[in-house]
Amino acid sequence: MKNSSNILLKQYKLHQKMQFQNFDILIELIDTLLLTKQVVNVAIDGNSGSGKTTLSKILSKIYDCNVFHMDDFFLRPEQKTKERLEEVGGNIDYIRFKEEIIDNLYSNHKFQYQIYNCKQMELTEFITVIPKKLNIIEGVYSMHPTLIDNYNLKIFLSVDKDEQSKRILKRNGPLMHERFINEWIPMENKYFKQMKIREKSDIVL
């Protein structure tokens, strides 16, 4: 493991306030998949503030891989109908993610996708993707039922309620913290519970 990866891992452990004892197991699982599969897709789902983005950064320092963020695929304003927002797991554009990302991962050709900017509330930057053997998909809703069968390894990260609140407040500030607590986290928890995301994961941290 490179020095930069060791530093990131230490930061991750500190962030989690726990020993990441399963990290070596996780690396072994990925290494085994890379030896046996042509394309390896790894999903990292879990609670807001649980360290999903940090873990994806650690893995990207260890492996030559592509990293995709579910935050880039939230619904655009015109898609936020009452019916869609009442759908469990429906506040992510899982159709666009499958068409623009999942369907292209097996093509072995360069492709592009567009980022949804939550602040501007529109699709903005185009990202060009060069195919790689390992792909990390991180973020809440990455294991949506329309996507979950496309992953070789499914990771779920959890965090207790009080620690989650502290992290989000520090990371996002008081205004966004209120929205997380009252709006987004209840939607996430309903998705985790009704779709049994934790139970369907291969490894829980």
N, C-alpha and C positions, 0 to 999 in steps of 0.2 A: 504494500500500500504506500502511495506517495506521501511525502511530508504534508502537503496541502490537504490531502484526504484525512490524515491523522488529526490535523488541526480542526477540520470541519467536524469530524466525528466527536472530538472533545467538546466542541461548541454544541453539538447536537445533544450529547449526554447532559450537559449543563442546562440546556434549554428544556429538556425533558424532566430534569431533576430525578433521573433514574439511571441505572446502569443498563446500557443497551446490549444486554447479554446475548440477544438473538442476532446481533449484527453478523457474526461469523457464520451462523447458520444461513442467514439471508444470502450472503456472498456465495456460500457453497451451492445453494439452490440455483442462483443465477449462473454460476460457472458450469454447473451440470447441464442446465438448459442450453447454454451456448454451445456445448459440445454435441448436443443431440438434436437441436432444432435449427432450421434454416433462418427463421425469423423468431425472435423472442420478444413478446410484449408483456410488460410488467405494469400492473395497475397499483396505485397507492391512493386508497380512499380513506375516509375517516373524519373525525370531528374537526371543526374549524379550530385552528390554533394548536393542533396536535403535532405539527412538525413535518407535514407532508412535503412542502416545498424544500425544506432543509434537507430531508432525506434524499430527495431527487437530486439536489445539488451535490451531495456526498457521492451518490452513485455515478453522476456525470463526471466526477473527478477521477473515479476509479476506472470507469469503462468509457470506451468510445461509443457514445449512444446519442439518440435523439430524445429530447424531453418535450412533452406536450402538456399544457396547462388547461385544465377544464375551465378555469376562470376566463379564458379567452373565448368561451363558447356559451356564455349566458344569453338569455333571450334578448332580442332586440325589442324596443318599445312596442312596435306593431304586433309582436307575437304574444304580448302579455295580456291575453284575454282572460276573463274570469274563469272560464273552463280550464284553460291551460294551467293557470296558477293554482287551481284546486287539484290538479293532477299530482299525485305523489311522484316526486322526482322530475316534475314537468317544467321547472324553471331553468333547466339547462337545454340548450339546443342539441339534443342527442342525435337528431337526424343529420344536421350539418356536420357534427363531429364524425359520425360514421362515414358519411360520404366524402368529406374532405381529408380525413386522417386515416381511419381504420381501413377503408377500402383501398387506399393508396399504399399502405405499408407493405403489401405483398406484391406490388407492381414492379419493383426493382427499377423504377424510373423516378427522376427528380420531379417533385410536385410543389404546389403552392397552396397555402391556406391563408385566410384573413382573420385578423384578431378583432374581437369585439372590445371596444374601449368603453368601460362602464361609466367613466366620467363624461365622455363626449356622447355616450349612448348611441354609438354607431360603429359600423365596421370600418377599420382604419388600415393599419399597416399589413402589407402582404409579407408572409414568411416563406422563404424557399427552403425546402427540405431535401437533403441528399440522403437517399436510403442507407440505413445502417442495420446491422443485424439485431441490435438491441434497442428497444424503444421503451421509454418510461412515460407512463401517462399518470399524472398526479392531479389530485383535486377531488373534492366532494362531487359525487355523481359519476365518477369515472367507471364505477361498476353497475351503472344503470342496466336493467335487464336487456335492453337492446344492444348493449356493448359487452357484457360480462363474458360471453362465450369466446371472445376474441383474445383473451389473455391467457398466457402460460403460467403466470404467477400473480396471485392477488394478495395484497398486503393491506391490512386495516390498522390505522393508528388511532389510539384513543387517548383521552385526557379527562381528568375529573372536572366537574362543573366549575368549581371555584378557581382552579388553576386556569381553565379555559377563559373565564371572564377576565382574569388579571392579564393574561397574554394579549387578548384582543384589545383591551383598554390601552395597553402600552403600545401596541402595534398600530391601532387604527384611530385612537382618540375617542373622546366621550360621545360625540354625535354618532359616529359609525358604530361604536360599542352598543349603543341603545338599539340600533337597527339589527345588529347581530342577535342580541338577546331576545328582542321582541318579535323579530320577523324571520331572519334567515336560519337561526339555529333550530327553532321549532320545526321548520320545514325539513331541515337536514335530519333531525331526529326521527321524524315520521318516515322519511325515506329509509333510514337505517333499520327501523323496527319492522315496517310493513314488508320491505323487500329482503329482510334478513341478510343484510350486507355483511355484517360481522361474521355470521355463521357460515357464509359462503366463501369467506376468505381462507387462504392457505396458511397465512401467518398473521398473528395479531400482536401488536407491540403497544 
